[in-house]
Amino acid sequence: MQKVAGPWKEAWLGFRKSKVAVVGMGIVIFFILLAIFGPMFTPQGINEQNLSQRLLPPSSDHWMGTDDFGRDILSRVVYGARISLWVGFLAVIGSVIVGSILGILAGYYGRWVDTIISRIFDIMLAFPSILLAIAVVSVLGPSLRNALIAIAIINVPNFGRLIRSKVLSIKEDEYIMSAKAIGMKDSRILRSHILPNSMAPVIVQGTLAIATAIIEAAALGFLGLGAQAPSPEWGKMLADSRSYLTNAPWTMIFPGLAIMLTVLGFNLMGDGLRDALDPRMKS
């Protein structure tokens, strides 16, 4: 008798069929490994200055050149991967936790609970995400930690509405009605049935949201509201190198490429996960 693959194994087999998704996963793994181990092998410290070597072009000594303080750009870009991924992952984890709780409560209990939570989501979604993030950071004060909090807050409605819509469809299934009929507590139904069966779209959205969070962190850093000097955050590096675009373009090119490739990797991987986990995308 042929063994039937489980849903997650089947999703992995479907994911592997997409070469583009595998390439995206490879890019993500590369930057994760770079963030973990890269700083151990960088040629010099991230804040080690040498004004006699400022704005040097890429060479065998400095593969990505140096910035206006003579700091090695390669070292700073490598360490910046740790900052950007840390912000991206933590912000999305916070958004998923809060959004999932609110979405489950809204979808499962309905009535006034759903009305209040849904209106809060609508109000938050009425503002462009970057403007809402700027407003939050303006209140809390410019820093990388506050930028992370702001990014987490602005993404809560996206996950909340996603979970709510999933719960609204799941709670009408027969196994949920049977669980209620035998007297199973709501907390156990939510923990054992509703939450596990709502995770597939959250995983896909979370992967794509990490890419968005990295861009938003870079945007806040570029505006001076995120990471502060001398932090080697990619957006902050772009802002610091604006004055040298014409005579030292490498100071902007390499941080910009790092942002582009990281975001591209997460987007490609997220698209592959969506195709693998969404039954409507399967042939």
KEPA-713603 format. One record per residue (C-alpha): residue number from 1; residue in one letter; x, y, z. Coordinates in Angstrom, 1 decimal, decimal comma. Last residue first. Layout:
BEGIN
[pt NUM; A; [X; Y; Z]]
...
END
This chain:
BEGIN
[pt 283; S; [-3,0; 21,9; -10,8]]
[pt 282; K; [-2,3; 23,5; -7,4]]
[pt 281; M; [-2,8; 27,2; -7,0]]
[pt 280; R; [-6,3; 26,8; -5,4]]
[pt 279; P; [-4,8; 24,4; -2,8]]
[pt 278; D; [-2,7; 27,2; -1,4]]
[pt 277; L; [0,3; 25,8; 0,4]]
[pt 276; A; [2,7; 25,1; -2,4]]
[pt 275; D; [1,9; 28,2; -4,6]]
[pt 274; R; [2,0; 30,4; -1,5]]
[pt 273; L; [5,2; 28,9; -0,4]]
[pt 272; G; [6,8; 29,6; -3,8]]
[pt 271; D; [5,6; 33,2; -3,8]]
[pt 270; G; [7,0; 33,6; -0,3]]
[pt 269; M; [10,4; 32,2; -1,4]]
[pt 268; L; [10,5; 34,6; -4,3]]
[pt 267; N; [9,5; 37,6; -2,1]]
[pt 266; F; [12,0; 36,6; 0,6]]
[pt 265; G; [14,9; 36,4; -1,9]]
[pt 264; L; [14,0; 39,6; -3,7]]
[pt 263; V; [13,9; 41,5; -0,3]]
[pt 262; T; [17,4; 40,2; 0,5]]
[pt 261; L; [18,7; 40,9; -3,0]]
[pt 260; M; [17,4; 44,5; -3,1]]
[pt 259; I; [18,5; 45,4; 0,4]]
[pt 258; A; [22,1; 44,1; -0,2]]
[pt 257; L; [22,2; 45,8; -3,6]]
[pt 256; G; [21,3; 49,1; -2,0]]
[pt 255; P; [24,0; 48,7; 0,6]]
[pt 254; F; [26,5; 47,9; -2,2]]
[pt 253; I; [25,5; 50,7; -4,6]]
[pt 252; M; [25,4; 53,6; -2,1]]
[pt 251; T; [29,0; 53,8; -1,1]]
[pt 250; W; [30,0; 52,4; -4,5]]
[pt 249; P; [28,8; 55,7; -6,0]]
[pt 248; A; [31,9; 57,6; -4,8]]
[pt 247; N; [32,2; 60,8; -6,9]]
[pt 246; T; [28,6; 61,2; -8,1]]
[pt 245; L; [26,7; 59,6; -5,2]]
[pt 244; Y; [28,9; 61,0; -2,5]]
[pt 243; S; [26,5; 63,3; -0,7]]
[pt 242; R; [23,9; 60,6; -0,5]]
[pt 241; S; [26,3; 58,2; 1,3]]
[pt 240; D; [25,0; 58,8; 4,9]]
[pt 239; A; [21,4; 58,1; 3,8]]
[pt 238; L; [22,3; 54,9; 2,1]]
[pt 237; M; [24,3; 53,7; 5,1]]
[pt 236; K; [21,3; 54,5; 7,3]]
[pt 235; G; [19,1; 52,3; 5,1]]
[pt 234; W; [21,6; 49,5; 5,3]]
[pt 233; E; [22,1; 49,6; 9,1]]
[pt 232; P; [25,8; 50,0; 9,9]]
[pt 231; S; [25,1; 51,7; 13,3]]
[pt 230; P; [27,3; 54,8; 13,7]]
[pt 229; A; [25,0; 56,5; 13,6]]
[pt 228; Q; [21,3; 55,9; 14,5]]
[pt 227; A; [19,0; 53,1; 13,4]]
[pt 226; G; [15,5; 54,2; 12,6]]
[pt 225; L; [14,1; 57,8; 12,3]]
[pt 224; G; [16,9; 59,3; 10,3]]
[pt 223; L; [14,9; 59,3; 7,1]]
[pt 222; F; [17,2; 56,6; 5,6]]
[pt 221; G; [16,8; 54,5; 8,8]]
[pt 220; L; [13,0; 54,7; 8,5]]
[pt 219; A; [13,2; 53,6; 4,9]]
[pt 218; A; [15,6; 50,8; 5,7]]
[pt 217; A; [13,3; 49,6; 8,4]]
[pt 216; E; [10,4; 49,8; 6,0]]
[pt 215; I; [12,3; 47,8; 3,3]]
[pt 214; I; [13,3; 45,1; 5,8]]
[pt 213; A; [9,7; 45,0; 7,1]]
[pt 212; T; [8,4; 44,5; 3,6]]
[pt 211; A; [10,7; 41,6; 3,0]]
[pt 210; I; [9,7; 40,1; 6,3]]
[pt 209; A; [6,1; 40,6; 5,3]]
[pt 208; L; [6,4; 38,2; 2,4]]
[pt 207; T; [7,6; 35,4; 4,6]]
[pt 206; G; [4,8; 36,2; 7,2]]
[pt 205; Q; [2,1; 36,2; 4,5]]
[pt 204; V; [3,1; 32,7; 3,4]]
[pt 203; I; [3,4; 31,4; 7,0]]
[pt 202; V; [0,1; 33,2; 7,9]]
[pt 201; P; [-1,7; 31,5; 5,0]]
[pt 200; A; [-0,7; 28,1; 6,2]]
[pt 199; M; [-1,3; 28,8; 9,9]]
[pt 198; S; [-5,1; 28,8; 10,1]]
[pt 197; N; [-5,6; 25,1; 10,6]]
[pt 196; P; [-3,3; 25,0; 13,6]]
[pt 195; L; [-5,1; 28,0; 15,3]]
[pt 194; I; [-8,7; 26,8; 14,9]]
[pt 193; H; [-8,3; 23,2; 16,0]]
[pt 192; S; [-6,2; 22,6; 19,1]]
[pt 191; R; [-5,7; 26,1; 20,5]]
[pt 190; L; [-9,0; 27,7; 19,5]]
[pt 189; I; [-11,0; 24,5; 20,3]]
[pt 188; R; [-9,2; 24,2; 23,6]]
[pt 187; S; [-9,9; 27,8; 24,6]]
[pt 186; D; [-13,5; 27,5; 23,5]]
[pt 185; K; [-14,1; 24,6; 25,9]]
[pt 184; M; [-15,2; 21,2; 24,5]]
[pt 183; G; [-18,8; 20,5; 25,4]]
[pt 182; I; [-19,5; 17,5; 23,1]]
[pt 181; A; [-21,6; 19,8; 20,8]]
[pt 180; K; [-18,8; 22,4; 20,6]]
[pt 179; A; [-16,3; 19,8; 19,3]]
[pt 178; S; [-18,9; 18,5; 16,9]]
[pt 177; M; [-19,5; 22,1; 15,5]]
[pt 176; I; [-15,7; 22,4; 15,0]]
[pt 175; Y; [-15,5; 19,0; 13,3]]
[pt 174; E; [-18,4; 20,0; 11,0]]
[pt 173; D; [-16,8; 23,1; 9,6]]
[pt 172; E; [-18,5; 26,5; 10,4]]
[pt 171; K; [-15,6; 27,7; 12,6]]
[pt 170; I; [-13,2; 27,1; 9,7]]
[pt 169; S; [-14,7; 29,7; 7,3]]
[pt 168; L; [-14,8; 32,6; 9,8]]
[pt 167; V; [-11,4; 31,5; 11,2]]
[pt 166; K; [-9,7; 32,0; 7,8]]
[pt 165; S; [-11,2; 35,5; 7,4]]
[pt 164; R; [-10,1; 36,5; 10,9]]
[pt 163; I; [-6,6; 35,1; 10,4]]
[pt 162; L; [-6,1; 37,3; 7,3]]
[pt 161; R; [-7,7; 40,3; 8,9]]
[pt 160; G; [-5,4; 40,1; 11,9]]
[pt 159; F; [-2,3; 39,4; 9,8]]
[pt 158; N; [-2,7; 42,5; 7,8]]
[pt 157; P; [-4,0; 44,5; 10,7]]
[pt 156; V; [-0,8; 43,8; 12,8]]
[pt 155; N; [1,6; 45,0; 10,1]]
[pt 154; I; [1,6; 48,7; 11,3]]
[pt 153; I; [2,3; 47,7; 14,9]]
[pt 152; A; [5,3; 45,4; 14,1]]
[pt 151; I; [6,9; 48,1; 11,9]]
[pt 150; A; [6,5; 50,7; 14,7]]
[pt 149; I; [8,0; 48,4; 17,3]]
[pt 148; L; [11,0; 47,7; 15,1]]
[pt 147; A; [11,5; 51,4; 14,5]]
[pt 146; N; [11,3; 52,0; 18,2]]
[pt 145; R; [14,1; 49,5; 18,7]]
[pt 144; L; [16,2; 51,0; 15,9]]
[pt 143; S; [15,9; 54,5; 17,4]]
[pt 142; P; [14,1; 57,8; 16,8]]
[pt 141; G; [11,6; 58,7; 19,5]]
[pt 140; L; [8,4; 57,0; 20,7]]
[pt 139; V; [6,0; 59,6; 19,3]]
[pt 138; S; [7,9; 60,3; 16,1]]
[pt 137; V; [8,5; 56,5; 15,7]]
[pt 136; V; [4,7; 55,9; 15,8]]
[pt 135; A; [4,0; 58,7; 13,3]]
[pt 134; I; [6,8; 57,5; 10,9]]
[pt 133; A; [5,3; 54,0; 11,0]]
[pt 132; L; [1,9; 55,4; 10,2]]
[pt 131; L; [3,3; 57,3; 7,3]]
[pt 130; I; [5,2; 54,2; 6,1]]
[pt 129; S; [2,0; 52,1; 6,3]]
[pt 128; P; [-0,2; 54,5; 4,3]]
[pt 127; F; [-3,2; 55,4; 6,6]]
[pt 126; A; [-6,7; 53,9; 6,3]]
[pt 125; L; [-5,3; 50,5; 7,2]]
[pt 124; M; [-5,0; 51,6; 10,9]]
[pt 123; I; [-8,6; 52,8; 11,0]]
[pt 122; D; [-9,8; 49,6; 9,3]]
[pt 121; F; [-8,0; 47,4; 11,8]]
[pt 120; I; [-9,5; 49,3; 14,7]]
[pt 119; R; [-12,9; 48,9; 13,1]]
[pt 118; S; [-12,4; 45,2; 12,7]]
[pt 117; I; [-11,4; 44,8; 16,4]]
[pt 116; I; [-14,5; 46,7; 17,6]]
[pt 115; T; [-17,0; 45,0; 15,3]]
[pt 114; D; [-15,6; 41,5; 15,8]]
[pt 113; V; [-15,9; 41,8; 19,6]]
[pt 112; W; [-19,3; 43,3; 19,2]]
[pt 111; R; [-20,7; 40,3; 17,3]]
[pt 110; G; [-18,1; 37,8; 16,2]]
[pt 109; Y; [-16,7; 35,3; 18,8]]
[pt 108; Y; [-14,5; 33,2; 16,4]]
[pt 107; G; [-13,5; 35,7; 13,8]]
[pt 106; A; [-12,8; 38,6; 16,0]]
[pt 105; L; [-11,1; 36,6; 18,7]]
[pt 104; I; [-9,0; 34,7; 16,1]]
[pt 103; G; [-8,0; 37,9; 14,4]]
[pt 102; L; [-7,0; 39,7; 17,6]]
[pt 101; I; [-4,8; 36,8; 18,7]]
[pt 100; S; [-3,4; 36,2; 15,3]]
[pt 99; G; [-2,6; 39,9; 14,8]]
[pt 98; V; [-0,8; 40,2; 18,2]]
[pt 97; I; [1,4; 37,1; 17,6]]
[pt 96; V; [1,9; 37,6; 13,8]]
[pt 95; S; [2,8; 41,2; 14,2]]
[pt 94; G; [5,4; 40,5; 16,9]]
[pt 93; I; [6,9; 37,7; 14,8]]
[pt 92; V; [6,9; 40,0; 11,8]]
[pt 91; A; [8,8; 42,7; 13,7]]
[pt 90; L; [11,2; 40,2; 15,2]]
[pt 89; F; [12,1; 38,6; 11,8]]
[pt 88; G; [12,5; 41,9; 9,9]]
[pt 87; V; [14,4; 43,7; 12,6]]
[pt 86; W; [16,8; 40,9; 13,1]]
[pt 85; L; [17,2; 40,4; 9,4]]
[pt 84; S; [18,1; 44,1; 8,9]]
[pt 83; I; [20,5; 44,2; 11,9]]
[pt 82; R; [22,4; 41,0; 11,0]]
[pt 81; A; [22,6; 41,9; 7,4]]
[pt 80; G; [24,1; 45,3; 8,5]]
[pt 79; Y; [27,1; 43,3; 9,8]]
[pt 78; V; [27,9; 42,2; 6,3]]
[pt 77; V; [27,3; 45,6; 4,8]]
[pt 76; R; [29,5; 47,2; 7,4]]
[pt 75; S; [32,4; 44,9; 6,9]]
[pt 74; L; [32,1; 45,2; 3,1]]
[pt 73; I; [32,0; 49,0; 3,4]]
[pt 72; D; [35,4; 49,2; 5,1]]
[pt 71; R; [35,5; 52,5; 7,1]]
[pt 70; G; [37,6; 55,3; 5,7]]
[pt 69; F; [35,3; 57,9; 7,3]]
[pt 68; D; [33,7; 58,9; 4,0]]
[pt 67; D; [33,1; 55,3; 3,0]]
[pt 66; T; [35,5; 52,6; 1,9]]
[pt 65; G; [35,6; 50,3; -1,1]]
[pt 64; M; [33,5; 47,2; -1,7]]
[pt 63; W; [36,3; 44,7; -1,9]]
[pt 62; H; [38,6; 46,8; 0,3]]
[pt 61; D; [42,2; 45,5; 0,1]]
[pt 60; S; [41,8; 43,8; -3,4]]
[pt 59; S; [40,1; 47,0; -4,6]]
[pt 58; P; [36,7; 48,7; -4,6]]
[pt 57; P; [37,1; 52,5; -4,7]]
[pt 56; L; [38,6; 54,5; -1,8]]
[pt 55; L; [36,3; 57,1; -0,3]]
[pt 54; R; [38,4; 57,6; 2,9]]
[pt 53; Q; [41,8; 55,9; 3,1]]
[pt 52; S; [43,7; 58,6; 5,0]]
[pt 51; L; [40,6; 59,0; 7,2]]
[pt 50; N; [41,1; 55,5; 8,7]]
[pt 49; Q; [38,1; 54,6; 10,9]]
[pt 48; E; [37,2; 51,3; 12,5]]
[pt 47; N; [33,5; 51,4; 13,1]]
[pt 46; I; [32,5; 48,1; 11,5]]
[pt 45; G; [35,8; 46,5; 12,5]]
[pt 44; Q; [38,1; 45,2; 9,8]]
[pt 43; P; [38,5; 42,5; 7,1]]
[pt 42; T; [35,2; 40,7; 7,9]]
[pt 41; F; [35,5; 37,0; 8,8]]
[pt 40; M; [33,7; 36,7; 12,1]]
[pt 39; P; [31,1; 39,3; 11,0]]
[pt 38; G; [30,0; 36,9; 8,3]]
[pt 37; F; [28,9; 34,0; 10,6]]
[pt 36; I; [25,4; 34,8; 11,7]]
[pt 35; A; [24,4; 37,6; 9,3]]
[pt 34; L; [26,1; 35,9; 6,4]]
[pt 33; L; [24,4; 32,6; 7,2]]
[pt 32; I; [21,1; 34,4; 7,2]]
[pt 31; F; [22,0; 36,2; 4,0]]
[pt 30; F; [22,9; 32,9; 2,2]]
[pt 29; I; [19,8; 31,2; 3,5]]
[pt 28; V; [17,6; 33,9; 2,1]]
[pt 27; I; [19,3; 33,8; -1,3]]
[pt 26; G; [19,0; 30,0; -1,4]]
[pt 25; M; [15,3; 30,2; -0,5]]
[pt 24; G; [14,8; 32,6; -3,4]]
[pt 23; V; [16,6; 30,3; -5,7]]
[pt 22; V; [14,4; 27,4; -4,5]]
[pt 21; A; [11,3; 29,6; -5,1]]
[pt 20; V; [12,5; 30,3; -8,7]]
[pt 19; K; [13,1; 26,6; -9,3]]
[pt 18; S; [9,6; 25,8; -8,3]]
[pt 17; K; [9,3; 22,0; -8,0]]
[pt 16; R; [10,9; 22,2; -4,5]]
[pt 15; F; [7,8; 24,0; -3,2]]
[pt 14; G; [5,5; 21,3; -4,3]]
[pt 13; L; [7,6; 18,6; -2,5]]
[pt 12; W; [7,6; 20,9; 0,6]]
[pt 11; A; [3,9; 21,3; 0,5]]
[pt 10; E; [3,4; 17,5; 0,2]]
[pt 9; K; [5,6; 17,1; 3,2]]
[pt 8; W; [3,5; 19,6; 5,1]]
[pt 7; P; [0,3; 18,0; 4,1]]
[pt 6; G; [1,4; 14,5; 5,0]]
[pt 5; A; [2,5; 12,1; 2,2]]
[pt 4; V; [0,3; 9,1; 1,6]]
[pt 3; K; [2,1; 5,7; 1,8]]
[pt 2; Q; [1,4; 3,4; -1,0]]
[pt 1; M; [0,0; 0,0; 0,0]]
END
